[in-house]
Amino acid sequence: MRRATPKTVMHSYPGMVALVTVTHNGKSNIMAAGWHSYISFDPPMYGVAIGRERYTFDLINDAGEFAINFVPYEKAAFIQETGVFTGENVDKFDYAKISYDSGMTINAPILHDAYVAYECKTVDINTYGDHDWFVGDITQCYRDDDLFLENGLPDFSKLEIPLYLGRSQYARLDHKSTVNTYTIDN
């Protein structure tokens, strides 16, 4: 039975985790972010919430740009590691042997393993409680077309997507998942 509770109920999961990458003054870092969203289609804009105590926070704030990367389920352990280790003490790219290229319009890393990635130039930063919301104009997109159907949806016979459940647990969205189409006549 549902009842009132004095605690905050964190029920934004399951959801996709974005890997946020940044380079500033020769330092590159990557972090997992569970709180992120497309904000606008036209113009294309993306936002991500980052805690001010995170090593990535100052890098993005100073760089004025960041990238958003989405990797397949086989990289779920790496996603978790990027959220646990701090880039202040560990070069996460070297640690996990993750390769990348610099972006085309920004200097942030674009992961070779990403099936979708966005390059973002920061246009706004707002403080909300213990996180700041960084909003970026998407200046370049990447997509592995081999992993998507003609209608733009993922091809689950080729791509397995990790969904974060909370408490370091991940579920797999794949060809075994139930997918329904609902057509509504109006």
C-alpha positions in Angstrom: 0.0 0.0 0.0 1.3 3.5 -0.9 1.9 5.7 2.1 3.5 9.1 2.8 7.2 9.1 3.7 9.4 11.8 5.2 12.3 10.8 2.8 12.8 11.8 -0.8 11.8 9.0 -3.1 14.4 8.9 -5.9 12.4 7.2 -8.6 14.1 8.5 -11.8 15.4 5.0 -12.5 15.6 2.8 -14.5 17.2 5.1 -17.0 20.1 5.5 -19.3 23.4 6.8 -18.0 25.3 9.3 -20.0 29.0 9.4 -20.0 30.1 13.0 -19.8 33.5 13.8 -21.2 35.6 17.0 -21.1 39.1 18.2 -21.8 40.5 21.4 -20.3 44.1 22.6 -19.9 45.4 19.2 -21.1 43.3 17.2 -18.6 40.6 14.9 -19.9 38.0 13.2 -17.7 34.9 11.1 -18.0 32.0 10.7 -15.5 28.7 8.8 -15.4 25.6 11.1 -15.1 22.2 9.7 -14.4 20.5 13.1 -14.5 20.5 14.3 -18.1 18.1 15.2 -20.8 17.4 16.5 -24.3 16.1 20.0 -23.8 15.3 21.2 -27.3 15.0 19.7 -30.7 15.3 23.0 -32.6 17.9 24.2 -31.9 19.3 20.9 -30.6 20.2 21.3 -26.9 21.2 18.9 -24.1 21.5 19.3 -20.4 23.3 17.4 -17.6 23.3 17.8 -13.8 26.7 17.7 -12.2 27.5 18.0 -8.5 29.8 20.8 -7.6 32.1 18.5 -5.6 32.8 16.4 -8.7 36.2 16.8 -10.4 34.4 17.1 -13.7 32.4 20.1 -12.5 35.4 22.6 -12.6 36.7 21.1 -15.9 33.3 21.6 -17.7 32.8 25.0 -16.0 36.2 26.2 -17.2 36.2 24.5 -20.6 32.7 25.8 -21.6 32.0 22.6 -23.5 31.4 18.9 -22.9 30.4 15.7 -24.7 27.6 13.2 -24.0 28.4 9.6 -24.9 26.1 6.5 -24.8 27.8 3.1 -24.7 26.4 -0.4 -25.0 25.5 -2.8 -22.2 28.9 -4.6 -22.5 30.4 -1.4 -21.0 28.1 -1.3 -17.9 31.0 -2.1 -15.6 33.0 0.8 -17.1 29.9 3.1 -16.7 29.9 2.2 -13.0 33.6 2.8 -12.6 33.4 6.3 -14.2 30.9 7.2 -11.5 32.9 5.7 -8.6 36.5 6.7 -9.4 37.5 10.4 -9.4 39.5 11.7 -12.3 41.5 13.7 -9.8 43.3 10.4 -8.8 42.7 8.0 -11.7 43.0 8.5 -15.5 39.9 6.6 -16.2 40.6 6.3 -20.0 44.0 4.6 -19.3 42.6 2.5 -16.5 39.8 1.0 -18.7 41.8 1.2 -21.9 39.0 3.2 -23.5 39.9 4.9 -26.8 38.5 8.2 -28.1 39.0 11.0 -30.6 38.7 14.7 -29.9 35.5 16.2 -31.1 35.1 18.0 -34.4 33.7 21.2 -32.9 34.9 20.9 -29.4 38.0 19.4 -27.7 36.1 16.9 -25.5 36.7 13.1 -26.0 34.2 11.2 -28.2 34.4 7.6 -27.2 35.0 5.0 -29.9 32.6 2.6 -28.1 29.8 5.2 -28.1 26.9 4.3 -30.4 25.5 7.9 -30.0 27.4 11.0 -28.9 26.8 14.7 -28.8 29.3 17.6 -28.8 27.9 20.4 -26.7 29.0 24.1 -26.2 27.8 25.4 -22.9 25.2 28.1 -23.2 23.8 28.2 -19.7 24.5 27.0 -16.1 22.0 27.1 -13.3 22.2 26.0 -9.7 19.6 23.7 -8.3 20.3 22.4 -4.8 23.4 20.4 -4.7 23.9 20.2 -8.5 24.4 22.6 -11.3 22.5 22.1 -14.6 24.8 22.6 -17.6 23.0 23.3 -20.9 24.8 23.0 -24.2 24.0 23.6 -27.8 24.6 20.4 -29.6 27.2 21.3 -32.3 27.9 17.8 -33.6 26.1 14.4 -33.4 27.4 10.9 -33.9 25.5 7.7 -34.4 26.5 4.2 -35.4 23.8 3.7 -38.2 24.5 -0.1 -38.3 22.9 -0.3 -34.8 19.6 1.4 -35.7 16.6 0.6 -37.8 15.4 2.7 -40.7 12.8 4.4 -38.4 15.6 5.6 -36.1 14.9 3.1 -33.2 17.6 0.9 -31.9 18.0 -2.5 -33.6 18.0 -4.7 -30.5 19.3 -7.7 -32.5 22.6 -5.7 -32.7 22.5 -3.3 -29.8 22.1 -4.0 -26.1 21.4 -0.8 -24.0 22.2 -0.6 -20.3 19.5 0.8 -18.0 20.7 1.9 -14.6 18.4 0.6 -11.8 20.1 2.2 -8.9 22.4 0.8 -6.2 25.1 -0.2 -8.8 22.7 -2.5 -10.7 22.1 -2.5 -14.5 19.4 -4.1 -16.6 19.8 -5.0 -20.3 17.4 -3.7 -23.0 17.9 -6.2 -25.9 16.2 -8.5 -28.3 14.6 -10.5 -25.4 12.9 -7.3 -24.0 9.2 -6.9 -24.7 8.6 -3.9 -27.0 5.0 -2.9 -27.9 3.7 -0.4 -30.4 0.5 1.4 -29.5 -1.4 3.1 -32.3 -4.0 5.6 -31.1 -6.7 6.8 -33.5 -7.9 10.3 -32.8 
